């Protein structure tokens, strides 16, 4: 009821803009997570180890800063709306191409290019959304927007559970090309950012992008470090989890999909709750509280043996992980210089992704070389380290809750 009430208070322009940005991020995440469900199948077809296949995921994450910068510059110079449409077409195209990869090497190259396109969506979409939405309730909409990521994971889990055994991993990537049709909705229903149209952003963007980043070097580096911690937290608990369920527990695609669905329902609820709660207790407190609550969930999440208990562990873990993440869109945009808001938060976010991009391969190699193929201890220690990073870095920073995002 709260969601419906808040949406009713938006204008039609604000509502359509938010829906488009939410769907853009959701479908971007859907395309990313398709690969995480198919790691074992791809490894079997190409006769490779899991650690070799997850290099494709690592390269996707590593190339996202390139896209964040390129599409961010485009958004600051040519507008958020046009850039968002180009970005969605790009990531959908590379997703489709991935379905026809003849070798693992080709797949890795295609996923690197997909990473460039994926890296552009978050920053551009978040800037367009928060420059259009009212300041009131920004924490709530931040949580809702960020949980587009969990919705993407949820949709990927449903598709995997439903059709994987029929279409295989290549068919999964073909289905992943469908987000291209979202461009039609953006083209017909979404208007450009009011702040950008009024010249509050565009007047400075062309000549001062590099200068603004250099001017705020300290803030920028802090956000990069913060996003390294956050991405280690989320990808460390998500990307190898389907493989963990397949390898450690020998679950079927249907069971893996069911557990992932339950986990992402928890993610959605956590993002909504902590995003909205950050309006009352502050961005930093909400983040740290959610992160620390992940620690007592570790035994249930990593060491349970039955499907119901693993599902409960997944639900609670992602409730906390995405609870912390639900605060991020508002927090980063509030801390970013207005003249380069299309570039600054997204670029910092994706540089953090770059720093954490090889964590998944390190996890896979640790499993293979140190733990005899058992995933549980590696997954558990990943959470401990990530929670410590998120809590310490977040607590050492500052916040600008409620900042006016329409002013330069």
Buried (B, 14 or more C-beta within 10 A) or exposed (E): EEEEEBBEEBEEEBBBBBBBBBBBBBBBBBBBBBBBBBBBBBBEBBEBEBBBBBBBBBBBBBBBBBBBBBBBBBBBBBBBBBBBBBBBBBBBBBBBBBBEBEEBEEBBBBBBBBBBBBBBBBBBBBBBBBBBBBBEBBBBBBBBBBBBBBBBBBBBBBBBBEBBEEBBBBBBBBBBBBBBEBBEBBEEBBBBBBBBBEEBBBEBBEEBBEEBBEBBEEBBEBBBBBBBBBBBBBBBBBBBBBBBBBBBBEBEBEBBBBBBBBBBBBBBBBBBBBBBBBBEEBBBBBBBBBBBBBBEBBEBBBBBEEBEBBBBBBBBBBBBBBBBBBBBBBBBBBBBBBBBBBBBBBBBBBBBBBBBBBBBBBBBBBBBEEEEEBBBBBBBBBBEBBBBBBBEBBEEBEBBBBBEBBEE
